[in-house]
């Protein structure tokens, strides 16, 4: 196994200001060589600006970018040795597939025989053998994606940047490509910075996820930690599709919700608190059940919506708070599905009772 | 039923087309006349007015001048106009709107005013009746065609391609030449064509600042109309019309093939 050409990336105190608007305010970030890091955030959070600065397409107002130990802050993109894949692929439509992939090699004056060999190799890597002579216009979305990828890796870059590369694909293809990208990342041992607004995509593929909001880095963590221990209200609502409800603090590990007392895994802070309820961590249970690891809630079923693989139940707790829970719609469950207007008892594991500061 | 309803529409379109094309047809037909004067319809047909055009050294020199000037103008105005359009497209500053208006002013301001202004400035700096002076004037007048055409081309072009090209290892200029230019080529060609034709029959400017050695075809045609009206003018017009049409047809034959590739 030859030493990888991929490098680590360090971003130090990046600030990018447009007029009076801070697109990036003091962002620092370290990405290890061979790491798959997703930058997750809503539109306008600064994630694309961060990618643009790392790619050298826009200069920061202040701050530094390092690849390995080299300061690249003032290098133009053509001197940075980065593979870039954009949302719309940005393939060159006037060139064939092979010519597109050969573009970075020609820019580096690679000899013809070597060039052909490496293009063929890149096409094999992305499973597109035999497509070299095709015009770009004759490719499907997924194929374009692969060609863009091949073009980004063929010249052995130090880093691969991706800006929502799968968002134009339909759901099934997108999920297949996510797994392929993950495998490719493993095989190449590539440093990948991946910008997305899709939390599931980020959770599926990343070693770590950096969550951004309003130009700031809010939290950077492994997917599981991010999901289990969101740093604040924003991360909890963005990463888990959670419903956030204001709760009152009753003790170090106790909060009040809907007339019930819930235990929490960690000591809660003072101040405004929210509980992040994930619809699929709340389960139906019997009236008699009483387990030391569970929190229990009582309420009335207000609405039941069939959503294919599951039923979504809207439940009103005793104090009028509305929550949602999800009941898998397979036949084992049919007998226990509650009816409209009936009282039900719900349980939630203490470890799933995530409380975040407002 | 549908066809009957559309009948008035067809009528209007046909009338407009006829109105546009009829003068041209008349000129072309008159150019083949045998008569001493411009008459329509001609009683006898001949090529004598083409002879009097092609065999006259003064007409030929004016023709050569016009084509040389038009070619030089195109060579100058295409890169400048393309660069201006690129700049206008990339620049996000608010002042750019006003700059664009400034660039388009040659087609907005009445030509006669520009011509008179040029005459006075050129008289001061000694550019009157020089090739340089004419090329500069024609370039100013025809810059908007290239500018607008290329700007329209860039608007439907995905600039991310240039970023990607740069990330793949080429300079910004090379990225433009290798990736952007091949894709906006139809717009550039259209702009160049209009600039060329525009420079070829730039009349008012020519009347003011062309002359002597550097007499242009349109200004000589205008002068000769003052002296005598003979069908040589019609034959020259026919030649010019043919050249313009040939260029436009050539362009439209080329472009659909490009679009499919």
Interface residues (C-beta under 8 A of the other chain):
Chain A: X55 X56 X57 X76 X77 X78 X80 X81 X82 X83 X84 X86 X88 X90 X91 X92 X93 X94 X103 X104 X107 X108 X135 X151 X155 X161
Chain B: X158 X160 X161 X163 X164 X165 X166 X167 X168 X169 X170 X171 X172 X174 X175 X178 X179 X182 X183 X261
